[in-house]
Amino acid sequence: MVLRVQVRSRGRSDLIDITEKIRALVRESKVQDGICFLYVPHTTAGILINENADPSVARDILNELERLIPWDGHYQHREGNAAAHIKSSLAGASETIFIEAGELALGTWQGIYLAEFDGPRQRNVWVKFLVTQK
């Protein structure tokens, strides 16, 4: 069964920490050992894992992506959001996280982010668990 988490972005580019939403789904699932698959079914959004202790890291990521891939670049895509497509390709559409003892096996400073590049919009993150045997 695929679970869905809805996320509302606030701006054109946004990194939204969804770590606690995913942790809650893991706890509700009662999976003790397994794998959590996260997938974003959008071509102008992505998902990534990075530091969530210092909010300046998220701002730095967004600022640097904007510097490297400006919204008003000389793109051929006529819809006008080519930069969002490029950024989402770099971020990626999926992440895989181990579940150990009923918890996401994230590093001390790691968090899970929905990466919005063409907002504000309502976005979905699809979540699926694979249970493994000890």
C-alpha positions, -999 to +999 in steps of 0.1 A: +000+000+000+013+035-009+007+062+017+005+098+006+017+129+025+005+163+012+028+193+015+020+229+007+050+250-005+052+287+004+072+301-025+087+294-059+116+277-043+112+261-009+128+233+011+101+219+035+112+197+063+089+167+063+110+145+087+084+144+115+056+136+091+075+106+078+086+096+113+049+096+123+040+073+094+068+049+104+055+048+140+019+043+128+029+015+105+045-004+134+074-015+110+103-024+132+129-033+106+126-025+070+130+002+043+111+034+038+108+045+002+099+081-006+089+092-040+078+126-054+055+123-085+063+158-098+087+170-125+094+204-108+098+191-072+122+166-056+131+151-023+164+152-005+181+145+028+204+171+043+211+189+076+181+201+094+197+215+126+206+249+111+180+265+088+207+284+070+218+252+052+184+250+034+187+287+024+222+281+012+211+252-009+183+272-025+205+302-030+232+283-047+208+264-070+193+297-080+228+311-088+237+280-108+203+276-125+186+310-126+149+312-133+154+336-162+181+317-180+181+312-217+160+280-219+141+265-248+112+250-227+083+272-236+063+267-204+087+290-186+097+267-158+128+250-173+149+260-142+125+241-120+128+210-142+166+211-141+167+217-103+143+188-096+165+166-118+195+174-096+175+169-064+160+136-075+125+121-072+132+095-045+150+086-013+154+053+005+159+052+043+164+022+066+140+016+095+157+002+126+139-006+158+108+012+146+126+045+137+141+061+106+178+054+105+188+090+099+221+106+109+222+129+139+218+161+118+198+147+089+163+157+079+140+149+049+130+177+027+104+182-001+123+204-026+099+228-043+111+245-075+079+258-091+056+268-063+037+277-044+018+245-049+002+215-032+026+186-035+025+149-027+051+125-013+044+089-018+056+066+010+060+028+009+074+004+035+092-028+029+094-050+060+125-071+064+131-101+087+158-102+113 
